[in-house]
């Protein structure tokens, strides 16, 4: 059974850091482009960061210079290091896996709250 399981969320003060992890139980993990999305209350889900199978990365303008996406293919895991967090980063964060010819895979989501 294919599963994407996020961990590492929680409550953090502005300026703080969190590291999200997404453990992926899927074959051919190295062929997937992995992404992190987020959805704040009353807003659409948006792409935060992505990393291709060739480890090319892309970021939303709002997180460039603060967030870093990475992957460990030996562990079938993707990470999102979030630094200098702001209240506007508060959202449910979702892990996503994309591969040509296969339906998108999603995690269940994890809450990140940035508040003093």
C-alpha positions as a Python dict, from the first residue, in 0.01 Angstrom:
ca = {
    (1, 'X'): (0, 0, 0),
    (2, 'X'): (137, 337, -104),
    (3, 'X'): (178, 577, 184),
    (4, 'X'): (322, 923, 236),
    (5, 'X'): (359, 1005, 604),
    (6, 'X'): (455, 1355, 716),
    (7, 'X'): (614, 1435, 1049),
    (8, 'X'): (789, 1723, 1224),
    (9, 'X'): (516, 1983, 1235),
    (10, 'X'): (399, 2177, 1538),
    (11, 'X'): (398, 2516, 1704),
    (12, 'X'): (698, 2747, 1671),
    (13, 'X'): (763, 3112, 1747),
    (14, 'X'): (829, 3362, 1469),
    (15, 'X'): (1190, 3341, 1359),
    (16, 'X'): (1213, 2979, 1461),
    (17, 'X'): (1278, 2666, 1258),
    (18, 'X'): (1111, 2335, 1186),
    (19, 'X'): (1207, 2037, 974),
    (20, 'X'): (934, 1841, 806),
    (21, 'X'): (990, 1486, 690),
    (22, 'X'): (788, 1274, 451),
    (23, 'X'): (848, 901, 449),
    (24, 'X'): (732, 747, 123),
    (25, 'X'): (647, 381, 82),
    (26, 'X'): (648, 345, -294),
    (27, 'X'): (856, 156, -543),
    (28, 'X'): (1081, 351, -779),
    (29, 'X'): (1099, 643, -537),
    (30, 'X'): (1396, 785, -723),
    (31, 'X'): (1176, 844, -1030),
    (32, 'X'): (933, 1068, -845),
    (33, 'X'): (935, 1443, -827),
    (34, 'X'): (861, 1524, -467),
    (35, 'X'): (686, 1837, -353),
    (36, 'X'): (567, 2017, -46),
    (37, 'X'): (239, 2208, -64),
    (38, 'X'): (53, 2404, 200),
    (39, 'X'): (-299, 2523, 259),
    (40, 'X'): (-387, 2800, 498),
    (41, 'X'): (-743, 2856, 620),
    (42, 'X'): (-967, 3000, 348),
    (43, 'X'): (-688, 2983, 93),
    (44, 'X'): (-608, 2754, -198),
    (45, 'X'): (-341, 2488, -170),
    (46, 'X'): (-11, 2621, -301),
    (47, 'X'): (322, 2473, -400),
    (48, 'X'): (596, 2554, -149),
    (49, 'X'): (894, 2361, -283),
    (50, 'X'): (975, 2071, -512),
    (51, 'X'): (1272, 1850, -592),
    (52, 'X'): (1304, 1639, -903),
    (53, 'X'): (1460, 1297, -942),
    (54, 'X'): (1772, 1480, -1059),
    (55, 'X'): (1759, 1696, -745),
    (56, 'X'): (1664, 2014, -925),
    (57, 'X'): (1474, 2232, -681),
    (58, 'X'): (1213, 2502, -716),
    (59, 'X'): (1058, 2727, -452),
    (60, 'X'): (768, 2962, -411),
    (61, 'X'): (889, 3321, -402),
    (62, 'X'): (752, 3360, -50),
    (63, 'X'): (990, 3097, 92),
    (64, 'X'): (1304, 3143, -117),
    (65, 'X'): (1609, 3186, 103),
    (66, 'X'): (1426, 3050, 408),
    (67, 'X'): (1316, 2697, 314),
    (68, 'X'): (1526, 2412, 175),
    (69, 'X'): (1391, 2092, 21),
    (70, 'X'): (1603, 1780, 4),
    (71, 'X'): (1567, 1407, -44),
    (72, 'X'): (1737, 1093, 79),
    (73, 'X'): (1679, 824, -180),
    (74, 'X'): (1828, 556, 42),
    (75, 'X'): (1555, 627, 299),
    (76, 'X'): (1271, 709, 58),
    (77, 'X'): (1230, 1035, 244),
    (78, 'X'): (1195, 1400, 150),
    (79, 'X'): (1259, 1689, 387),
    (80, 'X'): (1162, 2051, 417),
    (81, 'X'): (1387, 2260, 636),
    (82, 'X'): (1203, 2577, 732),
    (83, 'X'): (1397, 2865, 885),
    (84, 'X'): (1304, 3222, 979),
    (85, 'X'): (942, 3116, 1003),
    (86, 'X'): (672, 3381, 982),
    (87, 'X'): (310, 3380, 1099),
    (88, 'X'): (204, 3370, 734),
    (89, 'X'): (375, 3031, 701),
    (90, 'X'): (102, 2887, 923),
    (91, 'X'): (-78, 2618, 726),
    (92, 'X'): (-132, 2248, 682),
    (93, 'X'): (166, 2116, 487),
    (94, 'X'): (124, 1826, 245),
    (95, 'X'): (379, 1597, 87),
    (96, 'X'): (323, 1512, -280),
    (97, 'X'): (478, 1261, -518),
    (98, 'X'): (452, 1292, -896),
    (99, 'X'): (562, 1056, -1172),
    (100, 'X'): (466, 1049, -1536),
    (101, 'X'): (182, 809, -1607),
    (102, 'X'): (94, 763, -1240),
    (103, 'X'): (-167, 947, -1038),
    (104, 'X'): (-42, 1201, -786),
    (105, 'X'): (18, 1072, -435),
    (106, 'X'): (-55, 1282, -125),
    (107, 'X'): (19, 1264, 242),
    (108, 'X'): (-244, 1328, 506),
    (109, 'X'): (-105, 1671, 591),
    (110, 'X'): (60, 1813, 901),
    (111, 'X'): (-8, 2135, 1087),
    (112, 'X'): (256, 2405, 1115),
    (113, 'X'): (167, 2700, 1337),
    (114, 'X'): (392, 3004, 1370),
    (115, 'X'): (281, 3217, 1661),
    (116, 'X'): (414, 3391, 1967),
}
